[in-house]
């Protein structure tokens, strides 16, 4: 099932796996315990993981 939403809390509660797009490309593929509001928001804004070079 493909599900689209701009509501991050909704995605966290409904999805087992999340693909986040930024600037026309997949910026993150999150699954399992990695699906969190913080991780989705960071990827949606084009930010990098803490400690990773920009």
C-alpha positions as CSV (number, residue, x, y, z in Angstrom):
1,X,0.0,0.0,0.0
2,X,1.3,3.4,-0.9
3,X,0.3,6.1,1.6
4,X,1.1,9.9,1.2
5,X,0.9,12.4,4.0
6,X,2.4,15.7,5.1
7,X,1.4,15.0,8.7
8,X,4.5,13.6,10.3
9,X,2.8,12.2,13.4
10,X,0.4,10.3,11.2
11,X,3.3,8.7,9.3
12,X,5.0,7.6,12.5
13,X,1.9,5.9,13.7
14,X,0.8,4.3,10.5
15,X,3.9,3.4,8.5
16,X,6.4,0.6,9.0
17,X,8.7,2.1,6.3
18,X,8.9,5.8,5.1
19,X,10.6,7.2,2.1
20,X,11.2,11.0,2.4
21,X,11.7,13.1,-0.7
22,X,13.7,16.4,-0.8
23,X,14.4,18.4,-3.9
24,X,13.0,15.7,-6.2
25,X,15.0,12.9,-4.8
26,X,14.7,10.4,-2.0
27,X,16.6,11.9,0.9
28,X,15.9,9.1,3.4
29,X,14.5,5.6,3.6
30,X,13.5,4.9,7.2
31,X,12.2,1.6,8.6
32,X,11.4,0.1,12.0
33,X,12.8,2.0,15.0
34,X,14.3,4.6,12.6
35,X,10.8,5.9,11.8
36,X,10.5,9.0,14.1
37,X,9.2,12.5,13.8
38,X,12.7,13.9,14.2
39,X,14.2,11.7,11.5
40,X,11.4,12.4,9.0
41,X,11.5,16.2,9.6
42,X,15.3,16.2,9.3
43,X,15.2,14.4,6.0
44,X,12.3,16.5,4.7
45,X,14.3,19.7,5.4
46,X,17.4,18.4,3.7
47,X,19.3,18.2,6.9
48,X,22.0,15.6,7.6
49,X,22.4,13.3,10.5
50,X,24.1,14.8,13.6
51,X,27.9,14.4,13.2
52,X,27.7,14.0,9.4
53,X,29.3,16.5,7.1
54,X,26.9,18.9,5.3
